Amino acid sequence: MRKSLVVSIALVALSKGMAAAADMSVKATTGPDFLAPPPFTWTGFYIGINGGGAWWNDAVSYTQLGTTGSASASFSDKGAIGGAQAGFNWRLGPMVVGVEADFDERHWTGSSTSAPIVGNTIDFVTLAQTENWLGTARGRVGVTFGDALLYATAGGAGGEVQHSITEFRITTGQTRITVDSPTKIGWVAGAGIEYRVWYNLSLGLEYLHVDLGNTTLTNPASVVGGLAFAPTQVSFTDRSDIVRAKLNWLFGWQGPRGPVY
């Protein structure tokens, strides 16, 4: 009888212990250490690099004031461009709005030599234009499709653009040269797509049209080496189109690659 009582008490204690252990194991899976990672929302700061190509089709016109002398040219070429960008995104429902700034290096030169007037004070004129660094500050508005972000962008742009005018008499060697190298300010607009490929890493493709406006250079009448140069006026346009790939590292999101909100 005593043995039966002891066995019964032991069985009851064992069953209660197993139930408590099972209950503890279930509760442990709901603790804070086992919560699912927060969803990815595109909200946060990012930095990255970019690289691609740019092309130009800039018109230039030359006029000798008070005469019939004139010349025109179109500088069409293409080249490489590359640099870095940084920005911040905010998620607003299905939309993402943000700001981005970038700085890129590029180098391109176009030139043309013409004979604007026969029998006047000069024989030839060479017009040249060089595009150097470029920076933009833009707003972005986009819509998300899972891990993809499709966006439009627009804002301000600035870059270094050099213009030069070389007027010369080929037979006697007199030359008048005018050069400027201003930082031009204008606007930029475009569109792009960005895709989160791994954890906090995204790849993108972007098109931008950059318009830095017109530049007009005017030379008064002058005498160089005994040769009279007529007053002249030259108008340059500074426009370019860019297609580039982008690689961004997204900050402010914790956890492994998980659901997209």
C-alpha positions, 0 to 999 in steps of 0.5 A: 500500500505504501509503495503504491502511494509513493508511485502515485505521488511520483507519477503526479509530480512527473506529469506536472513537471513535464507539463510545466516544461512544455509550457515554458518551451512554448512561451520561450518562442514568443520572447523578444529574442525570437521576434521576426525582424522588422520589415524593410520599408525603404526609409532611411539614409543611404550612400553609394557610387555610380558610373556610366556614360554621358553624351552631348549635342551642344550648339554654338554660334559666332557673329562678327558684329557690324559685319556679315561674318558668322559661323556655327557648329554643333559639338556632338560626342560622348564620354564616361562619367562616375562618382558618388551619391548620398540621400534619404528616403521616407516611406509614405504608404505605397510611395517613397519620397526622398532627397539625393545629392551627387558629385561626378567627374567627367571630361569631354571637349568639342571644337570646330574651326571655321572661316567666317569671313573672306577678305576681312580682318581674320581668316579663321576662328576656332570655337571650343567647349569642355565639360568637367565635374558635375553635381546635382541636388534633387528630390525623388518621388517613387512607387514601390513594387516589392523589392523594386522602387520606380521613381522620378527625380528633378532638381538643381545642377551645377558644373564646370564648363570651359568655353574658348574662342580663338580668332587668328590670321593664318598668313601673318600669325596674329591671334586673339584668344578669349577663355572663360571657365565658370561654374554653371548653374541649371536644372536636372530631371530624369527617372530611374529604377532601384532594386534591393538585391541583398540585405541592405544593398540595392542596384539601380539604373538612372537617366538624367537630362542636365541643362546648364543654360546658355553662355554668351561671350562678347569681345570688343573691337581690338588691335593685336600685332597691328591687325584690327579684330572686329567686335564679336559675340559667341553663344554656347549651349551647355546640355547633356544626357546621362545614363548610369548604374548605381550601387547603394548601401542602405542604413537604418534597417536591422535584421536579415533580408526579410519581408517588404512592407 
